[in-house]
């Protein structure tokens, strides 16, 4: 994997870059649609490519390991061949999903023991095993196994958790370096910075990771209950240390405003279920603010969802019609909202890149944050 910086934005840490993988090029900053089980909910790959303009999508190690399972994925030749997506894929290690099963998992030095949410069967994720699983899945970018402590964790717990994450990282990094991909292309491996909301722990974690010299680095454990301003502070702390010549991936974030603020602070890659999950529940993000499509105010509004917006749905479907679909519990409503929101997110990061290159990102971002946070 290669990364180069094309431009930087005066007065900020924002940068426009390019990531090159064996499955294609990614222009950064980039938002990555979440395809947990190998599919982005309610969205065809044709729409992801042509309307949403997705350059990379996510899969999840925990879910793909349980279903369809490693035998099927290996027989298929990896996830790209299994699902037909021919562009880059990143896989989360599954750590966040395991740790969210608080009543059905135990953390030990050897790894994370857990019970499947599907059938209750017992499993163990080790740092080495998660590398092996992601080799079989075949993602272009693999993530290290880590523990994601809650944003409200006290210092002692965060300190202990970080120690475990770092020991797991050393083991996972060793396994990654002594193995190769199974399908004829190279896979990158990103360590994850943890440390909760404590600057000294975040600095320690960032330095530990920077010294490895991995192809890219991730920032985890944010947007998990801590105040938004604390999240921004931790991004700044970490990005002062992480190498400037490697992509930085902020995991699981967030709202359009979160994304713009993260880009301002030097983040290159982001993902979140918000555009699809909130979309399925009637929340649409637009260039002029946020709409709840169940509100009666849209019942007789026949204007496009976001006139001149980034996706074909913004020209074809009116607010009144989409509201009618939601009120009628029509599946098409969820599909339209998902496509619209994802296209908006990809448009937003594309505009951020354009303004970084043109040199006016800072003023554009400040105006755009105010616009995208309005409630319409």
N, C-alpha and C positions, 0 to 999 in steps of 0.2 A: 504494500500500500504506500502511495506517495501523497504528500501534502505540500502545496505551495500557497503562499499568500500573494494575492493580486493587488490588494489595496488596503489601506488603513484609514480610519476616520479621525480627523483632528479633534482634540478635546475629549476623546473617548478611547476605550480599548477595543472598539469594534474593528473587525477585519473581514474582508471578502477573500475567500480562498477557493482552492480546488483540491478535492480528494480523488485520487485515481485508484480504482480497484480493478481486478480482472473481469468484473461484471459491468464496468462502466465508470463514468466520471460523475462526481457529485459536486455541484457548486454550493459553496457555503457563504453565509449561514443557511442552514437547512432545517426544515421540520420533517420528521419521519413519522408517517402514519403507522399506527400500532396494528399489527396483524397477528394477534396473540397465538392463534392455532394454525397459522399459515394463511389466514385470510383476514382482510380488513372488513369488519362487519358491514353487511348490506351493500358492499361496493365491489363491482367487477374490476378485474385488472385492466380492462379496456378503459374504464372510466378513470382509474388511477393514473394510467399513462397519458390519456388524451385530454381529459377535462381537469383533473386535479394536478397533473404534471408532477407526480411523485417521482423522485429520483432514487429513493431507497425506502424500504419498509422494514418493520421489525417482526421477528418471531419470538416466541418465548420457550426457553428450554424446558421449564417445568411442565407446561401444557403439552408440548410436542413429545416429550419423553413419555408421558402417560398415554397420550393418544394423538396420532396413530401408533406411536411406539417406534423404537429404534430399528427393529427388523424391517418394517415397511419403508422407513426413510432410507435405509441403506440399500434395500432392493431397488428403490426408485432412482437412486443415484444422488440423493440429497434433496433438500427442500426446494431448490430451484427447479429441479426436474419434476418433483412431486406436485407442486402447485402451479408451475408454468410461468412464474415471475422471472424474467431474464435480466433484471437489474439488480443492484446490490441489496443484500439483506444483512441486518444486524440482529443478533440474538442476545437477549438478556439472559443472564446465567440461571434465572429461576429463583435466585436468593430472595428477592422481595416477595414472591408468591409463597415460598416456604415460610418466611418469617411472618407473613400475614395470617398463617394458620396457627395462631398462638396456642390454641387448645390442643393441637394435633402435631406438635413438633417439639424436638429437644435438640439443643445445640451442645455439641461435644467438641473436644479438640480435633477429633478425626473428621467431623463434618456435621451436617444437619440431618437428623432423623425426622421423618415426617410420615403421615398417613395421607394417602390419596384422597382428594375431595370427591373422587368418582366412586370408588368402591371400598375405601377404608384400608387398602393394602399398605403394608409398611415398606418404606424406601429409605435410602441413605444417599445424600449428595455430598461428595467429597470435592475438594478443590481439583484434584486430579480427574475424578470421574466426570465433573462438569466440563472439563476440557475435552475429554473423550466423547462425551455426548454431543458437544457442539462440533466436533470433527465430523461426526456422523450426519448431523443436521446440515453441515456444509455452509454456514453463514460466512459472509465475507469479513465481518467483524464479530468477534466473540468477546464476551464479558467475563471478568473474573468473578468467582464466588465470594460474596462478602456478607456481612451482617449489616442490615439497615436498622439502626436503633430509632425509636420514636423521637420526634422533634422535641418532646418534653423530658427526655432522659436526663437524669442528674449526671454530674460530672464523673462520679466513680463508675457508673454503668457505662458511660460513653468511653471512658478510658479503657476499661476492660474489653469492651466490644471492639474498639479499634485495634487493640493488641491481637485479638483473635483474627480480625480481618487481615492484618498484616502477615500473620503467620500462614494463613490460608493462601494469601497472595504469593508468598515465596514458593509454596508447594505447587500452586497452579502455574506460575511462571516457569518453573522447572519443567513441568510436564509439557507445557506448550513448546518450549525450546527443544525438547527431545523427541517431539512427534511432528508429523507433517499431515497436510490435508489429504483427503481420500479421493478427491475427484479431479485432480490435475490443475488446481488453481490455489493461490496462496490465501491464507486466512490471517487476519490481524487479531491481536489480543489486547484489550484495553483494561488496565487496572482501574479501580474505583476509589476515589478519595472519600473517606468517611470522617467522623469526628464530631457529629451532631452540630451544636451551635457554639462550640468552644473554639475560639481562634487558635489557641496554642495546639490543640489536637488537630485542627484542620491543617495548620502549617506543618506539623510533624508528618501527617499523612501525605501531604503534597510533596514534601521533600523526599520521603521514602519512595514515592511512586516516580518522581522525576528522575531519580537516580537509576531506575531500571532501564530507561531509554526505550520504552514501548512505542509502537507506531502511533498511538493516540492515548488519551487519558480521559477518564470520566469523573464527574462530580455526582455523588449519590447522597442519599439521606437528607434531601431538602424537599420542601413542599410536603412534609409529613407531620404537620401540626405546629411548626414554629411560625412566628410572625413573618410577614412578607419582607419587612425591612431587614430582619435578621438573615433571611435567605440571601438577599442582595449583598449583605455584608460578607457572608461566608463565600460567595462567589468571588468577590473582590480579593479576599484574603488568599484564596486558593490560586487564583489566576495570576497573582503576583509571583508565584513560585513555579507553577506548571510551565513546561517549555513552550516558548512562543512559536516554535516551528513544528508543533504537533497539534492536531485537532483536539478540541476540548468539547466534551459531550456532557450536557446537563441533563440528567435522567429524570423523566417523569414530570416535566414542567412545560407548559402550564397554560395560563390565560394568554390572550394576545399581548396584554401589557407586560406580563411576566417575560414573555419571549423577547419583546423589544428591549426590556431592561437587561436581560441576560446578554443579548447581543452587544449592547452598549458596554458591558463589562468583560467582553472578550470571549464569549461562548460561541462555538461554531455549529453545534448539533444539538437538537432538542427532540423530545417525543412526549406525547401525552395522549391519554384516551379521551380527553375532554371534548375535542371537536366531534367525535362520533358518539360518545356516550351522552353528552349533553344534547347533541342534535337529535338523538332518538327520543329524547324527552321534551322536544319542542323548543330548545334554545338555539337560536341562530346568531352567529357572529357576522357582523358586516363592517364595511369601511366607515360607517357612521354610528356604530354602536351595537347594542345587544337587543335582540327581539325575543320575547316569549310568544311563540306562534299560537298558543292557546288563548291569548288575550282577545277579548271581544272587539277591541279596537281595530283588529285586522279583518274583521268579518266582511266588510264592504270596501276594502282597500285593494284595488285591482292593479296596482303598480307592481313592477317586478320585485323579487325578493331583495335584490341589491343592484339597481339599474346600472348597466355597464360593468357589472361585477366580473369576477375571474372565471366563472363556470357557465356552461350552457344553461343550467337550471335557472340562473338569474334572469335570463331573457325569456324563457319559455313559461315559467310558473309564476303566478301572482301570489301576493301575500294572502289574499282571500281564499284562493284555491288550496294553498298549503295548510292554512288554518283549518279549512273544511276537512282535509285528509286527516289531520291530527285529531280533531274532534270526533271523526268517524272511526278512529283507531285503524286506519288503513296503513298497511305495511309500506306502501309507496311513500308515505310521509317521512318515515325513518330513512329511507334510501335517499330521497331528495335532500333532506337536512344533512345527512352524512356527507354527501358529495359536495354540497354547498360549503359546509364548514371546513372540510379538508382543502377544498380549492382556495378558500379564503386564507387559511393558514399558510399554504404554499405561496400564494400571492404576496402575503405580508412579508415573509422572509425574502422573497425575490425582490420586492420593493426596497427592503432594508439593504440588500446587496447593492442594488442600483445606486442608492443614495450614498453608500460607503464609497463606491467607485467615483461618484460625481463630487464627493467632498462635502456634502451638506447633510450628512446623516444626523448629526446632533440636533439641529433645528427641526428636521423632518420628524425625528423620533418623538421629540417633545410634543409636537402638535398631534401626532398620530396616537400617542398614549391617551391624550385627552379625548380624542374621538372614539377610540375603540372601547373605552370604559363607560360610555354613556349608556343609559337604559332608555330605549326607545318606546 
